Amino acid sequence: MNILVFDIETVPDIESGKKLYELEGLEAEDAAELMFTHRRQETDGKSEFLRHYLQKIVAISVVLKTHDSLKVWTLGDEDADEAEIIRRFFEGIERYTPTLVSWNGSGFDLPVLHYRSLLHGVVAQRYWESGEDDNSFKWNNYLSRFHSRHTDLMDVLSGYMPMAKAPLDQIATILGFPGKMGMSGDKVWDCYRNGEIASIRNYCETDVLNTYLVYLRYQLIRGRLVESQYQSECELVKSTLTEEGKPHLLEFLNAWQS
């Protein structure tokens, strides 16, 4: 079975915001601030987090586990535009038909991907399959909340109860994994404005690694892995990070082992 763990990072979609709120002519930062202000007004000051359809994807990081390999990377290069990043994500689903694994993917990542695919016209036939052409997808597809072809760990572990949901970094930390390591999603917009795309991509990769490690633990409590297999899979992650040799991955590894 192929497993594709994924995580996205987003910034305000300035172009769409200008269209919706008549902000043409404003600089990006000023337009974004007015978008945040509008959102605060919508929520009576409770949140400035923009709606899903006003989120622009700037990074998608994945861990791909196949029967003979493990790989972690960020789709496209630093200059890739949003449409290319999204196409690469869905091309991976077309190629591998993996089990998708996420943390809050049902609540955030996938809805954002849906709206952005709609905007860019990205075709993803395998992903949207629900049994019309492939009967095996009728009872287990990517779209149904309760099907395992997409496993949203936050949903599953909380029993689908909103009051029981938890942040990834805290669960990862409790389990002895590195967690956020000084970076967080609310810093992505500032990094993006400063041209620090590499930092965003590196952060996204550590987030997806945390998700994969929690997934391995989940497979252990499900009985899908016995203790020796679980330890073996963790060792594979460690050796993979060592072989990659990238500073942010080695930092993740050192934080995990300390």
PyMOL commands that set and color helices and strands:
alter all, ss='L'
color gray80, all
select helices_A, chain A and resi 14-21+28-42+52-54+82-96+105-120+125-128+135-137+153-157+162-164+168-174+185-193+197-221+227-244+247-257
alter helices_A, ss='H'
color red, helices_A
select strands_A, chain A and resi 3-12+55-66+69-74+99-102+150-152
alter strands_A, ss='S'
color yellow, strands_A
deselect
rebuild
show_as cartoon
